[in-house]
Amino acid sequence: MSFDEQRLATGVSRDCWECGATCGSCKTEVQRTCTTCQGEYCIEHNDGCSPTKCDWCNTSGRRQRVP
């Protein structure tokens, strides 16, 4: 079982303050993992997020580390 499958199968948890407790099937619909910071976010209640990035990483004015 992959990490994402295990995370979704762990039962009910509170992943979003506005959604409240969410079950595994609800998580697959509204919870995403940011491709930049690997944080989890709710696509319904995080204003400014995209399908692949959280609102913090998706904001163009965010200061970024220069390699």
Rosetta constraint file for C-alpha pairs under 8 A:
AtomPair CA 1 CA 5 HARMONIC 6.05 0.50
AtomPair CA 1 CA 6 HARMONIC 6.22 0.50
AtomPair CA 2 CA 6 HARMONIC 6.12 0.50
AtomPair CA 3 CA 7 HARMONIC 6.03 0.50
AtomPair CA 4 CA 8 HARMONIC 6.21 0.50
AtomPair CA 5 CA 9 HARMONIC 6.08 0.50
AtomPair CA 6 CA 10 HARMONIC 6.30 0.50
AtomPair CA 8 CA 23 HARMONIC 8.00 0.50
AtomPair CA 8 CA 24 HARMONIC 4.85 0.50
AtomPair CA 8 CA 25 HARMONIC 7.67 0.50
AtomPair CA 8 CA 27 HARMONIC 6.69 0.50
AtomPair CA 8 CA 28 HARMONIC 7.35 0.50
AtomPair CA 9 CA 24 HARMONIC 5.73 0.50
AtomPair CA 10 CA 24 HARMONIC 7.28 0.50
AtomPair CA 11 CA 23 HARMONIC 5.75 0.50
AtomPair CA 11 CA 24 HARMONIC 5.94 0.50
AtomPair CA 12 CA 21 HARMONIC 6.08 0.50
AtomPair CA 12 CA 22 HARMONIC 5.34 0.50
AtomPair CA 12 CA 23 HARMONIC 4.39 0.50
AtomPair CA 12 CA 24 HARMONIC 6.72 0.50
AtomPair CA 13 CA 21 HARMONIC 5.13 0.50
AtomPair CA 13 CA 22 HARMONIC 5.53 0.50
AtomPair CA 13 CA 23 HARMONIC 6.71 0.50
AtomPair CA 14 CA 19 HARMONIC 7.83 0.50
AtomPair CA 14 CA 20 HARMONIC 5.43 0.50
AtomPair CA 14 CA 21 HARMONIC 4.29 0.50
AtomPair CA 14 CA 22 HARMONIC 5.99 0.50
AtomPair CA 15 CA 19 HARMONIC 7.66 0.50
AtomPair CA 15 CA 20 HARMONIC 7.08 0.50
AtomPair CA 15 CA 21 HARMONIC 6.89 0.50
AtomPair CA 15 CA 22 HARMONIC 6.77 0.50
AtomPair CA 15 CA 31 HARMONIC 7.86 0.50
AtomPair CA 15 CA 41 HARMONIC 7.87 0.50
AtomPair CA 15 CA 42 HARMONIC 7.75 0.50
AtomPair CA 16 CA 20 HARMONIC 5.81 0.50
AtomPair CA 16 CA 21 HARMONIC 7.62 0.50
AtomPair CA 16 CA 41 HARMONIC 7.51 0.50
AtomPair CA 16 CA 42 HARMONIC 6.33 0.50
AtomPair CA 16 CA 45 HARMONIC 7.98 0.50
AtomPair CA 18 CA 45 HARMONIC 7.02 0.50
AtomPair CA 22 CA 26 HARMONIC 5.74 0.50
AtomPair CA 22 CA 27 HARMONIC 6.30 0.50
AtomPair CA 23 CA 27 HARMONIC 6.26 0.50
AtomPair CA 24 CA 28 HARMONIC 6.63 0.50
AtomPair CA 25 CA 29 HARMONIC 6.80 0.50
AtomPair CA 26 CA 30 HARMONIC 6.39 0.50
AtomPair CA 26 CA 31 HARMONIC 7.85 0.50
AtomPair CA 27 CA 31 HARMONIC 4.91 0.50
AtomPair CA 28 CA 32 HARMONIC 7.78 0.50
AtomPair CA 30 CA 42 HARMONIC 5.40 0.50
AtomPair CA 30 CA 43 HARMONIC 5.39 0.50
AtomPair CA 30 CA 44 HARMONIC 6.32 0.50
AtomPair CA 31 CA 40 HARMONIC 6.66 0.50
AtomPair CA 31 CA 41 HARMONIC 5.66 0.50
AtomPair CA 31 CA 42 HARMONIC 4.69 0.50
AtomPair CA 31 CA 43 HARMONIC 6.31 0.50
AtomPair CA 32 CA 40 HARMONIC 5.58 0.50
AtomPair CA 32 CA 41 HARMONIC 5.51 0.50
AtomPair CA 32 CA 42 HARMONIC 6.38 0.50
AtomPair CA 32 CA 43 HARMONIC 6.93 0.50
AtomPair CA 32 CA 51 HARMONIC 7.31 0.50
AtomPair CA 32 CA 52 HARMONIC 7.30 0.50
AtomPair CA 33 CA 38 HARMONIC 5.54 0.50
AtomPair CA 33 CA 39 HARMONIC 5.55 0.50
AtomPair CA 33 CA 40 HARMONIC 4.43 0.50
AtomPair CA 33 CA 41 HARMONIC 6.41 0.50
AtomPair CA 33 CA 52 HARMONIC 7.15 0.50
AtomPair CA 33 CA 53 HARMONIC 7.46 0.50
AtomPair CA 33 CA 54 HARMONIC 7.78 0.50
AtomPair CA 34 CA 38 HARMONIC 4.69 0.50
AtomPair CA 34 CA 39 HARMONIC 5.36 0.50
AtomPair CA 34 CA 40 HARMONIC 6.20 0.50
AtomPair CA 34 CA 41 HARMONIC 7.37 0.50
AtomPair CA 34 CA 52 HARMONIC 5.57 0.50
AtomPair CA 34 CA 53 HARMONIC 4.48 0.50
AtomPair CA 34 CA 54 HARMONIC 5.45 0.50
AtomPair CA 34 CA 57 HARMONIC 7.97 0.50
AtomPair CA 35 CA 52 HARMONIC 5.86 0.50
AtomPair CA 35 CA 53 HARMONIC 5.90 0.50
AtomPair CA 36 CA 53 HARMONIC 6.63 0.50
AtomPair CA 36 CA 57 HARMONIC 6.76 0.50
AtomPair CA 37 CA 57 HARMONIC 7.37 0.50
AtomPair CA 39 CA 54 HARMONIC 7.52 0.50
AtomPair CA 40 CA 54 HARMONIC 7.65 0.50
AtomPair CA 41 CA 46 HARMONIC 6.92 0.50
AtomPair CA 41 CA 54 HARMONIC 6.17 0.50
AtomPair CA 42 CA 46 HARMONIC 5.84 0.50
AtomPair CA 43 CA 47 HARMONIC 7.94 0.50
AtomPair CA 43 CA 49 HARMONIC 6.69 0.50
AtomPair CA 43 CA 50 HARMONIC 7.43 0.50
AtomPair CA 43 CA 51 HARMONIC 7.15 0.50
AtomPair CA 46 CA 54 HARMONIC 7.42 0.50
AtomPair CA 46 CA 55 HARMONIC 6.27 0.50
AtomPair CA 47 CA 55 HARMONIC 6.43 0.50
AtomPair CA 48 CA 54 HARMONIC 7.55 0.50
AtomPair CA 48 CA 55 HARMONIC 4.71 0.50
AtomPair CA 48 CA 58 HARMONIC 6.91 0.50
AtomPair CA 48 CA 59 HARMONIC 7.14 0.50
AtomPair CA 49 CA 53 HARMONIC 5.85 0.50
AtomPair CA 49 CA 54 HARMONIC 4.65 0.50
AtomPair CA 49 CA 55 HARMONIC 3.94 0.50
AtomPair CA 49 CA 56 HARMONIC 7.59 0.50
AtomPair CA 49 CA 58 HARMONIC 6.00 0.50
AtomPair CA 50 CA 54 HARMONIC 6.43 0.50
AtomPair CA 50 CA 55 HARMONIC 7.21 0.50
AtomPair CA 50 CA 58 HARMONIC 6.83 0.50
AtomPair CA 53 CA 57 HARMONIC 5.90 0.50
AtomPair CA 53 CA 58 HARMONIC 5.53 0.50
AtomPair CA 54 CA 58 HARMONIC 5.91 0.50
AtomPair CA 55 CA 59 HARMONIC 6.14 0.50
AtomPair CA 56 CA 62 HARMONIC 7.22 0.50
AtomPair CA 57 CA 62 HARMONIC 7.03 0.50
